Amino acid sequence: MPTLDFTPAVGDHAFTPQQSELLALAHALGRDRFAARAAQWDEEASFPFANYEDLRAAGLLGLCVPRSHGGLGADYATYTMVAAEIGRFCGATALTYNMHICSTLWTGVLADGIAMTEAQRAEHNRRRDLHFARVVKDGAVYAQPFSEGSAAAAGRAPFGTTARKVEGGWLVNGRKIFASLSGAADYYGILCTEDKGDEKPDARDTLYLAVPATSEGLSISGDWNPLGMRGTVSRNLGFKDVFVSDDEQLMPRGIYFKGAQTWPAMFFTLSPTYLGIANAAYDFTVQYLRGEVPGEPPVKRRMYPTKQIAVAQMRIQLEQLKSLFLRVVLEARPDPSKDERMRLYAAHYSVMEGANDIARLAIRTCGGQSMMKHLPLERLYRDSRCGALMLPWTAELVLDRMGRETLYEQGEKD
Ligand SMILES: Cc1cc2nc3c(=O)[nH]c(=O)nc-3n(C[C@H](O)[C@H](O)[C@H](O)COP(=O)(O)OP(=O)(O)OC[C@H]3O[C@@H](n4cnc5c(N)ncnc54)[C@H](O)[C@@H]3O)c2cc1C
């Protein structure tokens, strides 16, 4: 087993040989390539194309594509470990990488754990062959635009974007907001509702379709000048009678809805990015207080008891995040128990709010000079604020779910 000469963002653990190798790869890419470029994407609010070239060259676009299809065959937990390591060096790269990887993870390992009929399984296997080949052979990048500015992305209403069955495929109409990788992806893996004529739209009829970026009727619009995660370039997508062939179905009809119920851990995959950011804020603080930040005067601030206490508090919080994180990614499975589900929510909430809290403490502890734009801390602080806003598990909605699901068993009402 390769020995790691660093502590991974997820903490130390008895990693498998594959996990150690992938962590070493992600760490080296992040440290040697992504870290120095991160300020540029942030300043320009531009997409990290150069990082994607590196991910492609390293085979990491196919991280979760099964080995039988030419990918690296990483499982759920391994993906989250690699993603956290990338997030430590560039939040926007890790977050967009998540959108891409999920299109292979959900259709791969996760779909294997969703109940399907034999016919559905055969259809799914046939279609994902095509989609995996695009990633592995052509280096294709997938985005995951679900949000619409309605209750749909929160899982509380059917998606307003619709797909109507036509000869050989689907006709898509609607609009998505916050489409990370807009203008950079080769395929947009959208969630939409099957339009069955005059019937009432139903979330059970959610379709998961890959819309090729070159499709006629697909448009990208809107400004992108946000507080943080600026390199994600998450603009709006419009669909006007976009024809999508049958082969672009990423899951058989009705399976996405079942999948979301079977695999709550599928929504936890936004967390690793922010665990990476929490590590980065902590690492910077230690370096800064020791007077070891490259290019900065070697001023030590570590002798002040208040700094020592603050760093201890940050470490305690980080250890809590890492422990909870590792526990839930290692136990993730279809149809988790109630305790496992609650722990997943608790871990997601802790990471999303905790990352911002650690970044806040980092700035307070390091002081005024540390928040200058030439240093990474102020970017980490801004990026860390975004995690808790992401649907379907925003910090608010996690509290909402935990409270309700604790006090009400399934089917109970007042
Ligand atoms: C950097 C970044 C990148 C993103 N990338 C993507 C992407 O690639 N794909 C994608 O699909 N989305 C993406 N999103 C969007 C994200 O998942 C949310 O959809 C978006 O942040 C919601 O913003 P909103 O203002 O429209 O939320 P609103 O829907 O206005 O909700 C505001 C808040 O109210 C609460 N809320 C919402 N609905 C309910 C409800 N039914 N009941 C109770 N409370 C509710 C939530 O806490 C929510 O945060 C991205 C967001 C960010 C910040």
The ligand as a MOL file (V3000), in Angstrom:
LIG
                    3D

  0  0  0     0  0            999 V3000
M  V30 BEGIN CTAB
M  V30 COUNTS 53 58 0 0 0
M  V30 BEGIN ATOM
M  V30 1 C -22.0600 27.9830 -6.3960 0
M  V30 2 C -23.3430 27.2930 -6.6830 0
M  V30 3 C -23.3860 26.3380 -7.6840 0
M  V30 4 C -24.5730 25.6890 -7.9770 0
M  V30 5 N -24.6030 24.7330 -8.9660 0
M  V30 6 C -25.7390 24.0880 -9.2200 0
M  V30 7 C -25.8040 23.0820 -10.2210 0
M  V30 8 O -24.8070 22.7670 -10.8760 0
M  V30 9 N -26.9710 22.4680 -10.4440 0
M  V30 10 C -28.0890 22.7790 -9.7530 0
M  V30 11 O -29.1120 22.1680 -9.9740 0
M  V30 12 N -28.0840 23.7430 -8.8110 0
M  V30 13 C -26.9300 24.3780 -8.5260 0
M  V30 14 N -26.9170 25.3650 -7.5760 0
M  V30 15 C -28.1880 25.8210 -7.0150 0
M  V30 16 C -28.4780 25.3790 -5.6170 0
M  V30 17 O -28.5360 23.9970 -5.4810 0
M  V30 18 C -29.8170 25.9710 -5.2040 0
M  V30 19 O -30.7990 25.6010 -6.1030 0
M  V30 20 C -29.7970 27.4390 -5.1580 0
M  V30 21 O -28.7260 27.8980 -4.3710 0
M  V30 22 C -31.1270 27.8770 -4.5400 0
M  V30 23 O -31.1600 29.2460 -4.5390 0
M  V30 24 P -32.5440 30.0160 -4.5270 0
M  V30 25 O -32.2340 31.4050 -4.1240 0
M  V30 26 O -33.2550 29.8370 -5.8100 0
M  V30 27 O -33.3270 29.2500 -3.4100 0
M  V30 28 P -34.8450 29.3640 -3.0360 0
M  V30 29 O -35.5770 28.2480 -3.7110 0
M  V30 30 O -35.3210 30.7590 -3.2000 0
M  V30 31 O -34.7760 29.0280 -1.5140 0
M  V30 32 C -34.1490 29.8670 -0.5550 0
M  V30 33 C -33.9590 29.0770 0.6980 0
M  V30 34 O -35.2370 28.7110 1.2140 0
M  V30 35 C -35.2380 27.3560 1.6700 0
M  V30 36 N -36.2400 26.5860 0.9150 0
M  V30 37 C -36.3040 26.3510 -0.3980 0
M  V30 38 N -37.3690 25.5860 -0.7130 0
M  V30 39 C -37.9930 25.3510 0.4470 0
M  V30 40 C -39.1530 24.6240 0.8010 0
M  V30 41 N -39.8930 24.0020 -0.1170 0
M  V30 42 N -39.4900 24.5860 2.1070 0
M  V30 43 C -38.7680 25.2400 3.0590 0
M  V30 44 N -37.6520 25.9470 2.7630 0
M  V30 45 C -37.2740 26.0020 1.4950 0
M  V30 46 C -33.8610 26.7820 1.4140 0
M  V30 47 O -33.1290 26.7720 2.6200 0
M  V30 48 C -33.2440 27.7450 0.4340 0
M  V30 49 O -31.8560 27.9170 0.6670 0
M  V30 50 C -25.7430 26.0260 -7.2650 0
M  V30 51 C -25.6960 26.9920 -6.2490 0
M  V30 52 C -24.5220 27.6230 -5.9470 0
M  V30 53 C -24.5080 28.6470 -4.8530 0
M  V30 END ATOM
M  V30 BEGIN BOND
M  V30 1 1 1 2
M  V30 2 1 2 3
M  V30 3 2 2 52
M  V30 4 2 3 4
M  V30 5 1 4 5
M  V30 6 1 4 50
M  V30 7 2 5 6
M  V30 8 1 6 7
M  V30 9 1 6 13
M  V30 10 2 7 8
M  V30 11 1 7 9
M  V30 12 1 9 10
M  V30 13 2 10 11
M  V30 14 1 10 12
M  V30 15 2 12 13
M  V30 16 1 13 14
M  V30 17 1 14 15
M  V30 18 1 14 50
M  V30 19 1 15 16
M  V30 20 1 16 17
M  V30 21 1 16 18
M  V30 22 1 18 19
M  V30 23 1 18 20
M  V30 24 1 20 21
M  V30 25 1 20 22
M  V30 26 1 22 23
M  V30 27 1 23 24
M  V30 28 2 24 25
M  V30 29 1 24 26
M  V30 30 1 24 27
M  V30 31 1 27 28
M  V30 32 2 28 29
M  V30 33 1 28 30
M  V30 34 1 28 31
M  V30 35 1 31 32
M  V30 36 1 32 33
M  V30 37 1 33 34
M  V30 38 1 33 48
M  V30 39 1 34 35
M  V30 40 1 35 36
M  V30 41 1 35 46
M  V30 42 1 36 37
M  V30 43 1 36 45
M  V30 44 2 37 38
M  V30 45 1 38 39
M  V30 46 1 39 40
M  V30 47 2 39 45
M  V30 48 1 40 41
M  V30 49 2 40 42
M  V30 50 1 42 43
M  V30 51 2 43 44
M  V30 52 1 44 45
M  V30 53 1 46 47
M  V30 54 1 46 48
M  V30 55 1 48 49
M  V30 56 2 50 51
M  V30 57 1 51 52
M  V30 58 1 52 53
M  V30 END BOND
M  V30 END CTAB
M  END
